[in-house]
Amino acid sequence: VRNYDHLKLSIFLFSVSIFYFMAQLPFWRLIHFTTKMFIYQILLLKREKIFFNRPTNLNS
């Protein structure tokens, strides 16, 4: 489990650094953007979960 978590962390850091060098943004803007995308993905997953679990109760 520890090796798998380490691999996931390495892949995540690698992709983030690749994106950082491609975008050439300041570091705080990179953090802001990734946080925004993370929150957006969580909200999207929550909305899909609510939609799929309760399709008849869309108003609540």
Backbone as a chain_set.jsonl record, in Angstrom:
{"seq": "VRNYDHLKLSIFLFSVSIFYFMAQLPFWRLIHFTTKMFIYQILLLKREKIFFNRPTNLNS", "coords": {"N": [[0.844, -1.198, 0.0], [1.958, 1.209, 0.766], [3.928, 1.584, -1.18], [2.312, 1.877, -3.413], [0.922, 4.25, -2.808], [3.085, 5.978, -2.81], [3.826, 5.835, -5.481], [1.548, 6.931, -6.668], [1.706, 9.532, -5.652], [4.103, 10.369, -6.808], [3.471, 10.307, -9.546], [1.458, 12.234, -9.57], [2.86, 14.57, -8.735], [4.663, 14.712, -10.839], [2.981, 15.17, -13.087], [1.875, 17.592, -12.313], [4.141, 19.245, -12.267], [4.888, 19.125, -14.942], [2.656, 20.365, -16.096], [2.979, 22.847, -14.92], [5.369, 23.782, -16.055], [4.591, 23.872, -18.699], [2.51, 25.728, -18.719], [3.701, 27.944, -17.576], [3.131, 29.677, -15.436], [2.991, 31.872, -12.549], [3.782, 30.543, -9.285], [1.808, 30.71, -7.288], [-0.476, 31.125, -8.762], [-0.661, 28.737, -10.081], [-1.178, 26.998, -7.929], [-3.626, 28.081, -7.13], [-5.179, 27.552, -9.405], [-5.12, 24.722, -9.557], [-6.359, 24.101, -7.147], [-8.876, 25.198, -7.625], [-9.738, 23.575, -9.761], [-9.771, 21.115, -8.465], [-11.767, 21.489, -6.48], [-13.883, 21.972, -8.207], [-14.12, 19.499, -9.511], [-14.857, 17.876, -7.345], [-17.339, 19.002, -6.673], [-18.696, 18.468, -9.042], [-18.722, 15.661, -9.044], [-20.251, 15.257, -6.748], [-22.684, 16.393, -7.591], [-23.363, 14.715, -9.723], [-23.631, 12.332, -8.333], [-25.808, 12.867, -6.648], [-27.689, 13.286, -8.636], [-27.827, 10.795, -9.892], [-28.551, 9.141, -7.805], [-30.979, 10.121, -6.796], [-33.142, 10.602, -8.946], [-35.768, 11.411, -9.155], [-36.235, 13.435, -7.448], [-35.537, 16.245, -8.088], [-35.768, 18.865, -7.323], [-34.959, 19.393, -4.731]], "CA": [[0.0, 0.0, 0.0], [2.823, 2.386, 0.851], [4.55, 1.775, -2.49], [1.289, 2.369, -4.337], [0.701, 5.658, -2.494], [4.266, 6.715, -3.258], [3.738, 5.915, -6.937], [0.51, 7.908, -6.997], [2.229, 10.866, -5.343], [5.116, 10.702, -7.813], [2.777, 10.611, -10.802], [0.759, 13.506, -9.386], [3.851, 15.646, -8.749], [5.22, 14.787, -12.186], [2.025, 15.821, -13.978], [1.746, 18.988, -11.895], [5.322, 19.993, -12.708], [4.786, 19.239, -16.405], [1.663, 21.408, -16.369], [3.548, 24.12, -14.479], [6.352, 24.238, -17.042], [3.899, 24.176, -19.944], [1.705, 26.938, -18.57], [4.621, 29.023, -17.203], [2.437, 30.608, -14.556], [3.543, 31.976, -11.2], [3.459, 29.36, -8.483], [0.55, 30.868, -6.55], [-1.581, 30.958, -9.704], [-0.776, 27.296, -10.312], [-1.868, 26.44, -6.768], [-5.009, 28.549, -7.189], [-5.864, 26.852, -10.488], [-5.313, 23.314, -9.212], [-7.374, 24.05, -6.093], [-10.169, 25.439, -8.252], [-10.118, 22.389, -10.516], [-10.063, 20.063, -7.498], [-13.084, 21.779, -5.909], [-14.861, 21.812, -9.275], [-14.324, 18.07, -9.724], [-15.611, 17.349, -6.206], [-18.72, 19.45, -6.817], [-19.278, 17.757, -10.174], [-18.994, 14.3, -8.605], [-21.378, 15.318, -5.825], [-23.899, 16.655, -8.349], [-23.698, 13.504, -10.461], [-24.075, 11.33, -7.371], [-27.174, 13.229, -6.267], [-28.553, 13.111, -9.803], [-28.021, 9.38, -10.175], [-29.185, 8.456, -6.687], [-32.356, 10.559, -6.63], [-33.549, 11.29, -10.177], [-37.147, 11.888, -9.098], [-36.332, 14.563, -6.52], [-34.551, 17.178, -8.615], [-35.943, 20.214, -6.791], [-34.331, 19.578, -3.419]], "C": [[0.878, 1.247, 0.0], [3.506, 2.654, -0.499], [3.554, 2.346, -3.486], [1.012, 3.85, -4.087], [1.879, 6.5, -2.971], [4.247, 6.877, -4.778], [2.696, 6.943, -7.359], [1.007, 9.325, -6.768], [3.26, 11.293, -6.383], [4.469, 11.077, -9.14], [2.079, 11.959, -10.704], [1.74, 14.676, -9.453], [4.453, 15.818, -10.14], [4.269, 15.514, -13.126], [1.851, 17.292, -13.619], [2.941, 19.805, -12.375], [5.327, 20.153, -14.229], [3.81, 20.358, -16.763], [2.217, 22.777, -16.009], [4.536, 24.655, -15.519], [5.68, 24.572, -18.371], [3.148, 25.501, -19.839], [2.572, 28.157, -18.264], [3.899, 30.11, -16.412], [3.238, 30.794, -13.275], [3.013, 30.846, -10.32], [2.12, 29.504, -7.762], [-0.642, 30.731, -7.478], [-1.767, 29.493, -10.044], [-1.532, 26.629, -9.167], [-3.347, 26.827, -6.804], [-5.794, 27.765, -8.239], [-6.131, 25.394, -10.126], [-6.356, 23.165, -8.107], [-8.76, 24.244, -6.684], [-10.645, 24.208, -9.015], [-10.489, 21.243, -9.584], [-11.455, 20.248, -6.903], [-14.164, 21.562, -6.96], [-15.151, 20.335, -9.524], [-15.135, 17.455, -8.591], [-17.081, 17.741, -6.322], [-19.412, 18.711, -7.951], [-19.623, 16.325, -9.782], [-20.182, 14.27, -7.654], [-22.684, 15.494, -6.593], [-24.325, 15.416, -9.122], [-24.225, 12.43, -9.522], [-25.514, 11.604, -6.95], [-28.124, 12.951, -7.427], [-28.837, 11.637, -10.054], [-28.739, 8.665, -9.03], [-30.651, 8.842, -6.539], [-32.809, 11.312, -7.88], [-34.956, 11.871, -10.101], [-37.276, 13.135, -8.243], [-35.318, 15.63, -6.918], [-34.639, 18.543, -7.956], [-35.182, 20.435, -5.494], [-32.834, 19.788, -3.542]], "O": [[0.578, 2.224, -0.685], [3.645, 3.806, -0.91], [3.902, 3.195, -4.306], [0.88, 4.624, -5.035], [1.692, 7.606, -3.476], [4.61, 7.931, -5.299], [2.919, 7.726, -8.282], [0.764, 10.215, -7.582], [3.285, 12.454, -6.792], [4.87, 12.049, -9.781], [2.106, 12.741, -11.654], [1.485, 15.661, -10.145], [4.723, 16.94, -10.568], [4.698, 16.383, -13.885], [1.698, 18.139, -14.499], [2.775, 20.933, -12.838], [5.727, 21.197, -14.743], [4.096, 21.193, -17.621], [1.96, 23.758, -16.707], [4.533, 25.848, -15.825], [6.142, 25.456, -19.093], [3.157, 26.3, -20.776], [2.227, 29.276, -18.645], [4.041, 31.301, -16.688], [4.081, 29.958, -12.948], [1.951, 30.277, -10.574], [1.377, 28.53, -7.637], [-1.706, 30.277, -7.056], [-2.89, 29.043, -10.271], [-2.414, 25.801, -9.394], [-4.217, 25.997, -6.538], [-6.932, 27.361, -7.999], [-7.227, 24.883, -10.355], [-7.146, 22.221, -8.119], [-9.706, 23.554, -6.307], [-11.815, 23.837, -8.93], [-11.413, 20.483, -9.871], [-12.235, 19.298, -6.825], [-15.234, 21.035, -6.656], [-16.306, 19.959, -9.726], [-15.999, 16.612, -8.83], [-17.967, 16.916, -6.098], [-20.587, 18.362, -7.838], [-20.689, 15.823, -10.139], [-21.024, 13.376, -7.734], [-23.678, 14.833, -6.292], [-25.513, 15.095, -9.175], [-25.155, 11.7, -9.865], [-26.339, 10.692, -6.9], [-29.228, 12.444, -7.227], [-29.963, 11.27, -10.391], [-29.455, 7.691, -9.261], [-31.482, 8.001, -6.198], [-32.854, 12.542, -7.87], [-35.306, 12.737, -10.903], [-38.296, 13.822, -8.293], [-34.362, 15.894, -6.188], [-33.681, 19.314, -8.019], [-34.797, 21.565, -5.194], [-32.15, 19.96, -2.533]]}, "num_chains": 1, "name": "protein.A"}
